[in-house]
Amino acid sequence: MQDHVRGPAIGLIFTGAIGILVAIANIVLEGAMMEWVRSLTPEGQAPPAGMMEANSALSIAITVLSVLASAFILFGGLKMMKLESRTVVLAASIVAMIPCVGCCVIGLPVGIWSVIVLSKPEVKAAFTS
């Protein structure tokens, strides 16, 4: 039965890992962008009021949510590989399909593939045994 779930499980693990890497890259780019805005601001002047704080707070919140979702997807892939906790794996597969999470270009087809595989009776039976 592991042969049936191996492909989508690896896909979920890969999607979660890519999502985490994208979030880390976002943090680095956000810091670089803030430094660029500071460098464009004339000396002795502050950047436009609230711009830096609002952008930073929103970016941090989105990045934290993305990291958590990506970690959950990765965790679901690991559970799928071991044929454990079908409900968690199904939830992780659905989260992988959400366009704003991690790498949706990969997550959508992998999530659909995982849900299809999880719906097969023989796979359901393997998770319950």
C-alpha positions in Angstrom: 0.0 0.0 0.0 2.9 2.3 0.6 3.5 2.4 -3.2 0.1 4.0 -3.6 0.8 6.9 -1.2 4.5 7.3 -1.8 4.1 9.8 -4.8 1.6 12.1 -3.2 3.3 11.9 0.2 6.6 13.0 -1.4 4.7 15.7 -3.3 3.2 17.1 0.0 6.7 17.0 1.7 8.2 18.8 -1.3 5.4 21.4 -1.3 5.7 22.1 2.4 9.5 22.4 2.1 9.3 24.8 -0.9 6.7 26.8 1.0 9.0 27.2 4.0 11.9 28.2 1.7 9.6 30.7 -0.1 8.7 32.2 3.3 12.4 32.5 4.3 13.1 34.2 1.0 10.2 36.6 1.6 11.7 37.6 5.0 15.1 38.3 3.3 13.5 40.3 0.5 11.3 42.2 2.9 14.4 43.2 4.9 16.2 44.2 1.7 13.2 46.2 0.5 12.9 48.1 3.8 16.6 49.0 3.6 16.1 50.2 0.0 13.2 52.4 1.1 15.4 53.8 3.9 18.2 54.5 1.5 15.9 56.5 -0.8 14.7 58.6 2.1 16.6 61.9 2.3 19.0 62.0 5.3 17.3 63.5 8.4 13.8 62.6 7.2 11.7 59.7 8.2 10.1 57.4 5.7 6.4 58.1 4.9 4.4 57.9 8.1 3.4 54.4 9.1 4.4 52.9 5.7 7.3 50.8 7.1 5.4 49.6 10.2 2.2 48.7 8.3 4.0 46.9 5.5 6.3 45.1 7.9 3.5 44.0 10.3 1.3 42.7 7.4 4.3 40.9 5.8 5.3 39.3 9.1 1.7 38.0 9.7 1.4 36.6 6.2 4.9 35.0 6.4 4.1 33.4 9.8 0.8 32.0 8.5 2.6 30.7 5.4 5.3 29.0 7.4 2.7 27.4 9.7 0.6 26.1 6.7 3.7 24.9 4.9 4.9 23.1 8.0 1.5 21.5 8.4 1.6 20.3 4.7 5.1 18.8 5.3 3.9 17.1 8.5 0.9 15.7 6.6 3.2 14.3 3.9 5.3 12.6 6.6 2.1 11.1 8.1 0.9 9.9 4.7 4.2 8.2 4.1 3.7 6.3 7.3 0.0 5.7 6.7 -0.9 7.5 9.9 -3.8 9.8 10.7 -5.8 10.0 7.4 -7.7 13.0 8.7 -4.6 15.1 9.2 -3.3 14.0 5.8 -6.6 15.0 4.2 -6.5 18.4 5.9 -2.9 18.9 4.8 -3.8 18.0 1.3 -6.6 20.6 1.3 -4.4 23.3 2.8 -1.8 22.5 0.0 -4.5 23.5 -2.6 -5.1 27.0 -1.1 -3.6 29.5 -3.6 -2.1 31.8 -1.0 -0.1 29.2 0.8 3.5 28.5 0.0 3.9 27.3 -3.5 0.4 27.0 -5.0 1.7 26.0 -8.5 2.9 22.8 -7.0 0.4 22.5 -4.1 -2.8 22.5 -6.2 -2.0 19.4 -8.3 -0.3 17.6 -5.4 -3.2 18.3 -3.1 -5.7 17.1 -5.7 -3.6 14.0 -6.3 -3.4 13.3 -2.5 -7.2 13.6 -2.1 -7.8 11.3 -5.0 -5.4 8.7 -3.5 -6.9 9.1 0.0 -10.3 8.4 -1.4 -9.5 5.0 -2.7 -11.0 2.2 -0.5 -7.8 0.2 -0.3 -5.9 3.3 0.9 -8.6 4.1 3.4 -8.3 0.6 4.8 -4.6 0.8 5.1 -4.9 4.0 7.2 -7.4 2.4 9.6 -5.4 -0.8 10.1 
